[in-house]
Amino acid sequence: MDLSLNPFSSGTRLRDMIRAIRASKTAAEERAVVRRECAAIRAAISDNDQDYRHRNMAKLMFIHMLGYPTHFGQMECLKLIAASGFPEKRIGYLGLTLLLDERQEVLMLVTNSLKQDLNHSNQFIVGLALCALGNICSAEMARDLAPEVERLLQTRDPNTKKKAALCSIRIVRKVPDLAENFMGSAASLLKEKHHGVLISVVQLCTELCKASREALEYLRKHSVEGLVRILRDVSNSSYAPEYDIAGITDPFLHIRVLRLMRTLGQGDADCSEHVNDILAQVATKTESNKNAGNAILYECVETIMGIEATSGLRVLAINILGRFLSNRDNNIRYVALNMLMKAMAVDTLAVQRHRVTILECVKDADVSIRKRALELVYLLVNDTNVKPLTKELVDYLEVSDDDFKEDLTAKICSIVEKFSQDKLWYLDQMFKVLTLTGNFVKDDVWHALIVLISNAPELQGYSVRSLYKALQASGTQESLVRVAVWCIGEYGEMLVNNISMLDVEEPITVTESEAVDALELALKRYSVDVTTRAMCLVALLKLSSRFPQTSKRIQAIVVQNKGNTVLELQQRSIEFNSIIQRHQSIKSSLLERMPVLDEASYLLKRAASSRATVSLTKSAPSAASGGSLKVPNGAVKPPPAPLADLLDLSSDDAPVTTSAPSTAPNDFLQDLLGIGLIDTSTAGGAPSASTDILMDLLSIGSYPVQNGPLATSNISSPGQVTKHAPGTPQVIDLLDGLSPSTPLPAYPSITAFQSATLKMTFNFKKQPGKPQETTMHASFTNLTSVTLTNFMFQAAVPKFIQLRLDPASSSTLPASGNGSITQSLSVTNNQHGQKPLAMRIRISYKVNGEERLEQGQISNFPARL
């Protein structure tokens, strides 16, 4: 055949095919070239063309690298491997490693050829077989060929030993049970002089330690001295051009040996003692002005930290990391910070010595280094250095980049909350943070700040004056405005009259009109933020009681929002205007200062809802453990169960009012600010009309707007009857006119919830003339053979429903249905007939002392309930 007439015959040279493919101008042309070439190769395979078999295999490998299918040439690889000549075997093994992998069934056919080549007299053919086996060895091939590879580890040729060691690594990874076959050979090969053999054998020893505990113990006894000798010889060797990199002899062997030492010395005191001296020698003699030297030093430090090293050696390692922090290379500084974070668990005091350098890294231009250094500084903070470290971070906060301010602010707030021992210092730092980066402060942080101010009467005057000055200087920080507005509303008279002045303060002159000016400015400036504007309206309402002379002006400001498009602000404006204009007799008692917030309970609630590690104040040491909590008055009460994930009913979430037999629930910050929460009146006494109105005033979106200028609250606690203030307009329910003799529909009991452990049933009862009210009786049955203790049932409903839970009959549920726990629920559906009942439940209990939790949603309530 004339090859010039058919450029795509099997006799076409590889370079000509590559040239034709590269000359293709489009992907379609390239595919056409490849398709014609593959057709010619298939024809040659069918004709059993042996003259160009190796050339066709080279073409197939190139086509495979381009991403085209070449499976039809797999058998050609096996034929080339079975050939007797070295060139054919070389191209066959190369094709084998490229075109096949260990998952191919055809690979089993090559096992016999590999075995023959591993026993071949030609060391180059043996090398080809070892390379192929090391790349595509499967578990079955490993078991069959392991004896040949083990034998080759003892040959004289260093190249064969090196390849056999690398192939052994693949075998051990595939079949860890074969590790014991290679332990003795690996330990004996550590006496070799050839660096290629040494680095391969050291890697094999590392893999053996990972694969087998027996191999680890064996190598601890028989290889440590050899490793120490290798490291000493390499460190002290003279210049060797074949191994020299930047003036250091074979840094790759250095690093491999150090990693193996770390594996052997981890948790073994005797092995660690043997390597201490050589590690100290490497750490002191290696130069750090080259990248290769820094790599060795880093690996040496990591080894020292990973073994049972002496304290002096650990200090030496941490000092090396300290030098790394002064390096100009960003990568070196970053890995040093990473290693110092690990070293904090080993020797905190040694890391503390480099605190100044670490603080400088917080100000680095590289964002990765800044973030890592900030995390390390956070770990360095303790009771003795918290003030200087916080001062440094706050000073840097003013000049830091906007992208970094959020992380920096969060860390500073966390440090101040965690380590503050002085409330005044805590307030000063938080006020600085609010002034500088109040827009980056999270809600739970400024909530906690308000809780602390509420619990520190001696600092309330100082707080309101400091916040007023900060508000005048920087009124653009949202969190600062919210805290300042709340404090001015609560403690405005302290601001105007300079009450509770501290020695460190200078008196300021603020008139009643200026205090109102500050709130009016905040109300206008934050016209988009509904929460801030709602807080401003509440604060203005309170100042109308504290500053009677400004009442008319405040009323005019409040009235401006009567036509606001935001329903929440419109409702508040109408109700507050009504209070100022028509309820002078109860206004003073209605707008009294909020009661002290329960700080310990708030911290518990915050920790439970955020799932974050929050350090509680020293007045509540057992809060994190979930045990009983000691409150300031000395009483003991159980911590409230977390309800965060129960309140998950889209926008209609509302917390559940759970009755308590002896303790009255305290207001939390959200209750104080009135962000969508319902509070209960104090247990044991009937709520007054002013309390009802107050609860309605301080709730943002708790109830839908009702008819009349002033909507009254229908909040009640267990055993209480809600009363309305005399003269307050009432909303008449048209369904109240039903005759008492009208027969009430009977509602069947339902199985509300059932699992492998529990069964809960509901029975329903209604009162005549009150279709929106339902009394439910829940009954819980234990389906297991183990008694359940610490039983607690919780529920959450949408905000158009009011729920009251009575105490459960018991906290212990007998096994196997031999008894039950009962609990009553009272439900009022404010949108009866429009929306059905819906409820989420959570049941917690203990089984043999182990906490268990079950939860679900109930939607199978009877119709018209």
Protein Blocks (a to p, Z undefined) as FASTA:
>chain_A
ZZklmmkbfklcfklmmmmmmmpmbfklmmmmmmmmmmmmmmmmmnopaklmmmmmmmmm
mmmmnopacklmmmmmmmmmmpmbfklmmmmmmmmmmmpcfklmklmmmmmmmmmmmmpm
blklmmmmmmmmmmmccfklmmmmmmmmmmmmmmmblklmmmmmmmmmmmmmmmmmlmmm
mmmmmmmmmmpmblklmmmmmmmmmmmmmmpmklmmmmmmmmmmmmmmmmmmmmmpccdf
klggghiahkllmmmmmmmmmmmmgopaklmmmmmmmmmmmmmmpcckbfklmmmmmmmm
mmmmmmccdfklmmmmmmmmmmmmmpmblklmmmmmmmmmmmmmmmmmlmmmmmmmmmmm
mmpmblklmmmmmmmmmmmpcfklmmmmmmmmmmmmmmmcfklmmmmmmmmmmmmmmmoc
bfklmmmmmmmmmmmmmmlpcfklmmmmmmmmmmmmklmmmmmmmmmmmmmmmmmbfklm
mmmmmmmmmmmmmmmnopaiafkbccddddfklmmmmmmmmmmmmmmlmmlmmmmmmmmm
mmmmmmmmlmmmmmmmmmmmmmgcblklmmmmmmmmmmmmmmmmlmmmmmgccddddfkl
mmmmmmmmnopacdddfklmmlmnopacddfkopacdddddfklmmmghjlgccdddddf
kbccdddfklmnopoiacdddehiacdfklmmmmmmmpghkaccdedjbdcdfbdcehia
cdddehiacdddfklmpcfklccdddddddfbdcfkbccdddddddehilkbccdddddd
dfbfbdcehiacdddddfkbccdddddfbfcdcehhiacdddddddddfkghkaccdddd
dddddeehiacddddddfkbcehZZ
